[in-house]
Amino acid sequence: MIHGKTIAVVVPAYNEEEQISRVIESMPGFVDRIIVVDDYSTDKTAEVVRLKMGSLPKVQLAKVNPPTESFYNRADMLTASQDQEEEKHFVPAQIIHKNENDKLVLISLARNAGVGAAIARGYKWAKDHHIDCTAVMAGDGQMDPDELEKICTPIVAQDIDYVKGNRLSHRSASLLIPRKRFLGNAILTILTKIASGYWSVSDTQTGYTAISLRALRAISLYDIYPRYGMPNDMLVKLNIASCTLKEVDIKPIYGVGEQSKMKVRRIVLPLIWLLKRSFFKRLWVKYLFKDFHPLFILYHFAFLLLILSFPYGVKILRLAIQGVDVNPLTAMAFMFLFISGFQSLLFAMWMDIQNNDRLYKD
């Protein structure tokens, strides 16, 4: 516990038999539950975790009674029922722990579902057991356990909803992070800023995070993107739910025996499509259905003008290549539509930044 609040760590693992023991053994003493989610590994990851179960101390947590049924408590009864019903949306899994006081819990998925789905399944367990703060540490040992406390503390002490590490702010980032990943991270960070509405966020691809129980209850866990776009999708969902976010500096860690399972070429296009779809989902859900905001109209007005300017731009370019003079009316139409659309887009983005600034905490 930290400040009297319960702490759990979700450890997604796929073929990590060489690393998982070190991750479990190095977990700080204040962690109340270690939830290892085995994503249908083909090696001995699950077996190694089972062998570790008896070696960890027991932890007894206070039981939380279900809501009392009454006329005035119908809302709580409905949400409790919904929590039970959502189980069917997750990948089938076997939950293994010798007794309720075991510190180590193993969740074995019935099929390989992806790192995002594994984390979501661990979140589900933490939410059902009313854990106050749930962190995520990868099963490959790339996250320093000594930094876990500063990841979790803002959740339990400052009432922040979501805390994420920021490796890019460390002075060794340009030296340790592979150049391709550094560049890819920078590009995805820019796109995620636009899609999520957290315009001040950095290092969007880090998985070292912590989330509050309130935030877990505010989003649909089973709908989290199941694979490597999970951190980006989480930010969009949290922004729609108006959750506060804070970043803390962490060290970039490479060369500890981890083996990257990420295929960059396979995830780039799906990630770009995810961010595009997430951007429009955020506009419609947050700025129209939940609470109307003028920037909903301004964004779409900007897109309409830019789309209308496109045929004129193509025509002008084609005529220029052919060496034919461009009709002044065509040039004026293009300039009017493009400049008006671009200005509207910039103004909409400015309004978006102002509206979401309150959610980012220093």
Secondary structure, DSSP 4 states (H G I P E B T S, - for coil): -BTTB-EEEEEEESS-TTTHHHHHHT--TT--EEEEEE-S-SSSHHHHHHHHHTTSPB------PPPPP-GGGHHHHHHHHHHHHGGGGSPPEEEE-SSTTBSEEEEEESS---HHHHHHHHHHHHHHTT-SEEEE--TTS-S-GGGHHHHHHHHHHS--SEEEEESTTSTTHHHHS-HHHHHHHHHHHHHHHHHHS-TT---TT---EEEEHHHHHHS-GGGS-SSTTHHHHHHHHHHHTT--EEEEE------SS------HHHHHHHHHHHHHHHHHHHHHIIIIIIS--HHHHHHHHHHHHHHHHHHHHHHHHHHHHHTPPPPHHHHHHHHHHHHHHHHHHHHHHHHHHHHHGGGEE-
